[in-house]
Amino acid sequence: MRKILKNNQGFTLIEMMIVLLVISVLLFIAIPNVAKQSKNINDKGCSAFKRMVEGQVQAFRIEESTYPSTVQDMVDKGYLKENETKCPNGKELTISADGEVTVAN
């Protein structure tokens, strides 16, 4: 005859539901914080991208003896790639007559 095991080991439905509840609460706390940081990351990326374009404007001035009038001039001359005309957050870059790079609102 076979022995029937009396010591059933495992999780009850209540225990599993408590674990799922705890995980859900942690997710509800974590997701909004991650979303807030995404904007901050894009803003810092835009600042770094602006500085890189400023360097390219100076290289343009040295080689062409004039400042570029638009970002498209820099793309046409090969100083920027076609997909490098906007910040990571989608804001446009503009170049003033004296070579100052600004981020449009």
LOFI-340350 format. One record per residue (C-alpha): x, y, z. Coordinates in pm, 1 decimal. Each point is the difference from the previous one (the first is absolute). Layout:
% LOFI-340350
+----------+----------+----------+
!        u !        v !        w !
+----------+----------+----------+
!        X !        Y !        Z !
...
+----------+----------+----------+
This chain:
% LOFI-340350
+----------+----------+----------+
!        u !        v !        w !
+----------+----------+----------+
!      0.0 !      0.0 !      0.0 !
!    102.3 !    350.5 !    -71.1 !
!     37.2 !    256.5 !    268.1 !
!   -199.7 !    316.3 !    -43.2 !
!    199.5 !    313.0 !     76.3 !
!   -172.0 !    206.2 !    263.6 !
!    248.6 !    286.0 !     -9.5 !
!   -108.6 !    197.6 !   -306.9 !
!    248.0 !    276.1 !    -60.9 !
!    -80.9 !    292.0 !   -224.8 !
!   -155.7 !    342.2 !     -6.3 !
!   -362.4 !     63.9 !     76.1 !
!   -208.5 !    228.0 !   -216.8 !
!      1.3 !    265.1 !    273.8 !
!    380.0 !      0.2 !     19.6 !
!     32.2 !     36.3 !   -375.6 !
!   -250.0 !    286.1 !     -4.3 !
!    193.2 !    181.9 !    275.4 !
!    323.2 !    -31.9 !   -199.8 !
!   -174.1 !    135.0 !   -311.7 !
!   -139.9 !    289.7 !    201.8 !
!    345.5 !     91.9 !    131.5 !
!    148.7 !    -15.7 !   -351.4 !
!   -283.5 !    217.7 !   -134.4 !
!     52.2 !    262.6 !    269.4 !
!    373.4 !     11.4 !    -76.8 !
!    -72.9 !     45.8 !   -370.5 !
!   -247.2 !    281.8 !     69.9 !
!    271.4 !    175.5 !    200.6 !
!    283.5 !    -59.9 !   -249.4 !
!   -164.2 !     78.5 !   -335.8 !
!    -82.7 !    369.4 !     64.3 !
!    354.9 !     61.7 !    125.4 !
!    146.2 !   -151.6 !   -315.9 !
!   -230.3 !    214.9 !   -217.1 !
!    112.2 !    317.4 !    182.0 !
!    365.7 !    -85.8 !    -56.4 !
!    -56.7 !    -53.1 !   -373.0 !
!    -68.6 !    373.4 !    -50.8 !
!    306.6 !     89.1 !    205.4 !
!    216.9 !   -233.8 !   -209.5 !
!   -128.5 !    150.8 !   -326.2 !
!     66.3 !    353.5 !    126.0 !
!    358.5 !    -88.7 !     95.0 !
!     43.6 !   -171.7 !   -335.8 !
!   -119.0 !    316.6 !   -172.7 !
!    248.5 !    209.3 !    194.8 !
!    287.4 !   -231.4 !    -97.6 !
!   -116.9 !     -7.7 !   -363.1 !
!    -11.4 !    382.0 !     -6.9 !
!    362.5 !     14.7 !    119.4 !
!    101.7 !   -247.8 !   -270.5 !
!   -170.2 !    212.5 !   -268.6 !
!    174.8 !    310.4 !    139.2 !
!    330.8 !   -177.7 !    -57.0 !
!   -101.9 !    -84.2 !   -355.2 !
!   -100.8 !    364.1 !    -59.7 !
!    350.8 !    107.0 !    105.2 !
!    153.9 !   -259.9 !   -233.6 !
!   -224.9 !    131.9 !   -279.8 !
!    115.1 !    357.4 !     72.0 !
!    367.4 !    -97.6 !     -4.3 !
!    -24.0 !   -191.6 !   -327.0 !
!   -256.8 !    216.2 !   -183.8 !
!    102.9 !    343.1 !    145.3 !
!   -364.3 !     74.5 !     85.1 !
!   -266.7 !   -124.0 !    235.8 !
!   -272.7 !   -226.1 !   -137.1 !
!   -334.1 !    173.0 !    -41.0 !
!   -206.7 !   -311.1 !     75.8 !
!     41.0 !   -350.4 !    132.3 !
!    -79.3 !   -124.4 !   -351.1 !
!    314.8 !    177.5 !   -129.2 !
!    201.3 !   -214.8 !    239.6 !
!   -172.7 !   -314.4 !   -124.2 !
!     61.9 !     97.6 !   -362.8 !
!    372.8 !     53.2 !     63.5 !
!     34.3 !   -325.2 !    197.7 !
!     47.9 !    143.8 !    349.9 !
!   -317.6 !   -167.9 !    127.1 !
!   -191.8 !   -305.3 !   -111.8 !
!   -353.4 !     37.5 !   -133.9 !
!   -150.2 !   -154.0 !    315.5 !
!    206.7 !    229.1 !    228.4 !
!   -205.6 !    315.1 !    -45.2 !
!   -218.9 !    -35.2 !    311.1 !
!     56.6 !    -65.8 !    368.5 !
!    -88.5 !   -343.0 !    141.6 !
!   -314.1 !    156.0 !    149.0 !
!   -107.7 !    123.3 !   -345.7 !
!     80.0 !    369.8 !     43.9 !
!    149.1 !    188.0 !   -296.0 !
!    344.4 !    159.9 !      4.1 !
!     57.1 !    343.2 !   -149.1 !
!    321.4 !    183.5 !    -83.6 !
!     23.7 !    378.2 !     29.2 !
!    205.6 !    224.9 !   -228.8 !
!    286.7 !      0.7 !    251.4 !
!      5.0 !   -382.2 !     22.2 !
!   -186.8 !    -38.4 !    327.2 !
!   -198.4 !   -325.3 !     18.1 !
!   -332.5 !     14.6 !    182.3 !
!   -274.0 !   -251.3 !     67.7 !
!   -340.3 !    111.4 !   -125.1 !
!   -291.8 !    -41.8 !    239.1 !
+----------+----------+----------+
